[in-house]
Amino acid sequence: MAIGVSIPYFIGSLFYHRIHVWLERYPKRASIVKLAGEGSCFNQFRAVDLIRISPFPYVIYNYCAVATDVKYVPYLLGTLVGIVPEIFVALYT
């Protein structure tokens, strides 16, 4: 699981400038993603966790997390904690 969310994070770092241009082109859509990179590591963790719980598409955020300056550790921990509710829902349905 951790490898599956880490690979897009590191691929996103290769395309940092292109992703940043895309985020600037669509400011309304990117506003939630940009907020995730602000604040301390704990605030970044909480933002990533809330984005994972929300219906925001995982694939888009996996690549855009780098462009929003979210550090790797809060990204990884927030992702792992944030997908737990989805796992429980999938198991019990």
N, C-alpha and C positions, 0 to 999 in steps of 0.2 A: 504494500500500500504506500509506504513512504517513498519507495523508488518511483512509483507511478506519478506522484505529485512533484517529486524533485526534478525529474527529467524536463518537464515543461518549464520549470523555473529557470533551469540553467540554459535551456534553448532560448528562452525569452531574453536572457542576458546577452546572447549573441545578436539579437535584433532589437536592442534597447532603443535605438534612435527611431527605427521604423514604428515601433509600438508607441513611442512618445508622440510622434507625428499623428498617428491615428487617434490617440487620446485627445490631442489638441483639436482635431478636426470635428470630433463629436463631443463637445463639452457637457451636454446634458446627460448623455449616457455614461460618460466617464466620471461624473462627479462622485459617485459612490466609491468607485475604484480608487480615485485619487485621495479620498479621505482616509483610506486604509494605511497609507504610508506616512501619515502625520503622527507626531507624538512619540512617546517612549516605546520601548519594546512591549510592555504590557498593553498599551493602547493599540499597538499594531496587532498583537495577539487577539485582543477582543474584537477588533474590526474584521480580521480574517475569519474568526469564529462566527461572527454574525453574518458575514457574506456567505459562508458555507451553509449556514442554516437557512438562509433566504433562498428564494427560487432563482437567484442570479446564476447564469450558466457557468459551470465549473471550468469548462475548456477555455473560455475567454479570460477568466480571472487567473488561471494557471499561467498564462503567458503575459498578462498585463501586470502581475504582481511585481515584477522586477522594475518596470517603468514607473511604478508608484513609490519606489524606494522602500518597500517593505523588506526588512532583513530576513535572512533565510530561516533562522530559528523560530521567530514568531510566526512566520508563514507555515512552517512545517507543523508546529504544535497546534496552531489555530485550525489548520486543516484536519489534523487527526482528531481533535476534540469536536470540531464542527460536523464531521460526517457520522459521528456516533448515533445521533437521532435518526438519520436516514437508514443506517444499518438496522436499528431496532424496528423501524417501520417495515423494512423489507423482510426481516425475519418473521415478524408476526402477522404478515398479511398473506 
